Amino acid sequence: MTATAGDLVKVFDNGFHLYWCDVSASAQPKIHRPLEVREVAWWQPEAVSAQAWRYPDQGAMIRDLVTARRLPATH
């Protein structure tokens, strides 16, 4: 599977960088660097904040960013 990192979305206070990425719909995740990446998963935005995050509130912030991106722009 190949993921292509796109625009930087946010740099969190703890140094975590979040990018928008493109992955084909049929992609099967494979972790190549298990010391850096523990898990790959596809979640619906409303399920993100319910996950166990190392840093509290990070899930809710990511959910809000994804939800805002999915909303149609108003002019």
NORNORVEN-V995940 format. One record per residue. RES is the residue in three letters. NEAR is the number of other ideal C-beta (glycine too) atoms within 8 Angstrom. Layout:
RES_NEAR ; RES_NEAR
//
This chain:
MET_8 ; THR_6 ; ALA_8 ; THR_7 ; ALA_6 ; GLY_7 ; ASP_5 ; LEU_7 ; VAL_7 ; LYS_8 ; VAL_7 ; PHE_11 ; ASP_3 ; ASN_5 ; GLY_6 ; PHE_8 ; HIS_8 ; LEU_10 ; TYR_9 ; TRP_8 ; CYS_8 ; ASP_6 ; VAL_9 ; SER_6 ; ALA_4 ; SER_4 ; ALA_9 ; GLN_5 ; PRO_7 ; LYS_6 ; ILE_9 ; HIS_4 ; ARG_6 ; PRO_6 ; LEU_3 ; GLU_4 ; VAL_8 ; ARG_4 ; GLU_5 ; VAL_6 ; ALA_5 ; TRP_2 ; TRP_7 ; GLN_5 ; PRO_9 ; GLU_6 ; ALA_8 ; VAL_13 ; SER_9 ; ALA_5 ; GLN_8 ; ALA_2 ; TRP_8 ; ARG_3 ; TYR_8 ; PRO_4 ; ASP_7 ; GLN_11 ; GLY_11 ; ALA_9 ; MET_10 ; ILE_11 ; ARG_12 ; ASP_8 ; LEU_11 ; VAL_10 ; THR_9 ; ALA_7 ; ARG_7 ; ARG_6 ; LEU_6 ; PRO_3 ; ALA_4 ; THR_3 ; HIS_2
//
